[in-house]
Amino acid sequence: MNAVQLKQAVTISLTKQVQETAQAQASIMLEGFAKTQQNVQAAQAIHPTLGKVLDIKA
């Protein structure tokens, strides 16, 4: 294997590793978003009118 082929092989390997890491991080992030969304919906169910109306006196 010459130097060019070795460089290409290393570059491809590193690219695959970076892609796999990014996919894993994206999956974790999406799971976190889903949990946050569930928490928001649960909080809204407990207080369905909380924060929707503000009484302001001048």
TORNUFI-814057 format. One line per field, with one value per residue: x, y, z of N, C-alpha, C in turn; residue in one letter. Coordinates in pm, whole numbers, plus 32768, in hexadecimal, padded with zeros to 4 digits. Each point is the difference from the previous one (the first is absolute). Example, Ala and Ser with C-alpha at 12.3 -4.5 7.8 and 13.67 -1.06 7.14 Angstrom:
nu <- 8527 | 7FDD;
nv <- 7DC7 | 8069;
nw <- 830C | 7FB8;
cau <- 7FA7 | 8052;
cav <- 8077 | 8077;
caw <- 8000 | 8006;
cu <- 805A | 7FB3;
cv <- 8078 | 806D;
cw <- 8000 | 8049;
resn <- A | S;
//
This chain:
nu <- 8057 | 7FEC | 8046 | 7FE0 | 800E | 806F | 8021 | 7FD8 | 803E | 8064 | 7FFA | 7FEA | 805F | 804A | 7FDF | 800F | 806F | 801F | 7FDB | 803A | 8064 | 7FF8 | 7FEF | 8060 | 8048 | 7FDF | 8016 | 806C | 8020 | 7FDB | 8040 | 8061 | 7FF4 | 7FF6 | 8061 | 8042 | 7FDF | 801D | 806C | 8010 | 7FE0 | 804C | 805A | 7FE8 | 8002 | 8065 | 8032 | 7F8A | 7FE9 | 805F | 800C | 7F82 | 7FE2 | 801C | 7FF0 | 7FED | 8026 | 7FC8;
nv <- 7F8A | 8055 | 806D | 800F | 7F7E | 8004 | 8072 | 7FCC | 7F90 | 8049 | 804E | 7F96 | 7FC2 | 806D | 800D | 7F7D | 800A | 806D | 7FC1 | 7F93 | 804D | 8042 | 7F8B | 7FD1 | 806D | 7FF8 | 7F80 | 8018 | 805F | 7FAE | 7FA2 | 8058 | 8021 | 7F7D | 7FEC | 8066 | 7FD3 | 7F88 | 8036 | 8041 | 7F95 | 7FBC | 8061 | 7FFF | 7F7E | 8015 | 8060 | 7FDC | 8054 | 7FBF | 8082 | 7FDC | 8028 | 807F | 8015 | 806F | 8039 | 806D;
nw <- 8000 | 7FA0 | 8007 | 7F81 | 7FE6 | 8047 | 7FC6 | 7F8D | 8020 | 802E | 7F96 | 7FB4 | 8041 | 7FFE | 7F80 | 7FF5 | 8045 | 7FBC | 7F92 | 802C | 8025 | 7F8E | 7FC6 | 804D | 7FEB | 7F81 | 800A | 8049 | 7FA8 | 7F9F | 8044 | 8012 | 7F7F | 7FE7 | 8057 | 7FCC | 7F88 | 802E | 8035 | 7F8F | 7FBA | 8053 | 7FF7 | 7F80 | 800A | 8054 | 7FB4 | 7FD0 | 8065 | 803B | 8013 | 7FED | 807C | 7FE3 | 8080 | 7FBC | 8072 | 7FCE;
cau <- 7FA9 | 8056 | 7FDE | 7F80 | 7F96 | 7FFB | 7FC1 | 7F71 | 7FC6 | 7FF9 | 7F9B | 7F7D | 7FE9 | 7FE4 | 7F7F | 7F9A | 7FFB | 7FC2 | 7F72 | 7FC1 | 7FF9 | 7F99 | 7F7F | 7FE4 | 7FE1 | 7F7E | 7F9C | 7FF5 | 7FC1 | 7F72 | 7FC0 | 7FF2 | 7F92 | 7F83 | 7FE4 | 7FDB | 7F79 | 7FA3 | 7FF8 | 7FB4 | 7F74 | 7FCF | 7FF0 | 7F8B | 7F89 | 7FE8 | 7FD2 | 7FDF | 7FF2 | 8070 | 8050 | 7FBB | 7FBD | 8046 | 7FB3 | 8057 | 7FBB | 8052;
cav <- 8076 | 8076 | 806C | 803D | 7FA2 | 7FFF | 807E | 7FF6 | 7F9E | 8040 | 806B | 7FBF | 7FC8 | 806E | 8038 | 7FA3 | 800E | 8081 | 7FF4 | 7FAB | 804F | 8066 | 7FBD | 7FDB | 807B | 802E | 7FA7 | 8026 | 8083 | 7FF0 | 7FC3 | 806B | 8055 | 7FB8 | 8003 | 808A | 8016 | 7FBA | 804D | 8079 | 7FD9 | 7FDA | 807B | 8046 | 7FB6 | 801E | 808B | 801E | 808F | 8045 | 8054 | 8029 | 807F | 8055 | 8072 | 8073 | 8075 | 8078;
caw <- 8000 | 7FFC | 805D | 7FD9 | 8026 | 8092 | 8029 | 7FE0 | 805B | 8084 | 7FF5 | 7FFD | 8085 | 805C | 7FDA | 8031 | 8092 | 801E | 7FDD | 8065 | 807A | 7FEC | 8003 | 808A | 8049 | 7FD1 | 803B | 808D | 8004 | 7FDF | 8074 | 8061 | 7FD3 | 8015 | 8090 | 8021 | 7FCA | 8058 | 807C | 7FE3 | 7FF1 | 8084 | 804D | 7FCA | 8028 | 808D | 8006 | 7F75 | 7FE4 | 803D | 7FA9 | 7F85 | 8017 | 805F | 8032 | 8011 | 8036 | 7FEF;
cu <- 805A | 7FC7 | 7F78 | 7F8C | 7FF0 | 7FBA | 7F6A | 7FB9 | 7FEE | 7F94 | 7F74 | 7FDD | 7FDB | 7F77 | 7F8E | 7FF1 | 7FBA | 7F6A | 7FB6 | 7FF1 | 7F93 | 7F75 | 7FD9 | 7FDA | 7F78 | 7F90 | 7FE8 | 7FB8 | 7F6A | 7FB4 | 7FE9 | 7F90 | 7F7A | 7FDA | 7FD4 | 7F73 | 7F98 | 7FF0 | 7FAE | 7F6C | 7FC4 | 7FE8 | 7F86 | 7F80 | 7FDC | 7FC5 | 7FDC | 7FF5 | 8074 | 8050 | 7FBB | 7FBD | 804F | 7FA4 | 8060 | 7FAC | 805C | 7FE9;
cv <- 807B | 806E | 803F | 7FA7 | 7FFA | 807D | 7FFB | 7FA2 | 803D | 806B | 7FC5 | 7FC8 | 806C | 803F | 7FA9 | 800D | 8081 | 7FF9 | 7FAC | 804B | 806A | 7FC3 | 7FD9 | 807B | 8038 | 7FAC | 8023 | 8085 | 7FF5 | 7FBD | 8068 | 805F | 7FBF | 8001 | 808B | 801E | 7FBB | 804C | 807E | 7FDF | 7FD9 | 807C | 804E | 7FBA | 801E | 808C | 802F | 8096 | 8052 | 804E | 802F | 8088 | 804C | 8073 | 8071 | 8075 | 8077 | 8060;
cw <- 8000 | 805A | 7FE1 | 802A | 8098 | 8035 | 7FE6 | 8061 | 808C | 8000 | 8002 | 8089 | 8065 | 7FE2 | 8033 | 8098 | 8029 | 7FE5 | 8068 | 8084 | 7FF6 | 8005 | 808F | 8052 | 7FD8 | 803C | 8093 | 800D | 7FE3 | 8072 | 806E | 7FDB | 801A | 8095 | 802C | 7FD0 | 8059 | 8083 | 7FED | 7FF5 | 8087 | 8056 | 7FCF | 802A | 8092 | 800F | 7F73 | 7FE0 | 8038 | 7F98 | 7F82 | 800E | 8068 | 8028 | 801B | 8030 | 7FF6 | 8072;
resn <- M | N | A | V | Q | L | K | Q | A | V | T | I | S | L | T | K | Q | V | Q | E | T | A | Q | A | Q | A | S | I | M | L | E | G | F | A | K | T | Q | Q | N | V | Q | A | A | Q | A | I | H | P | T | L | G | K | V | L | D | I | K | A;
//
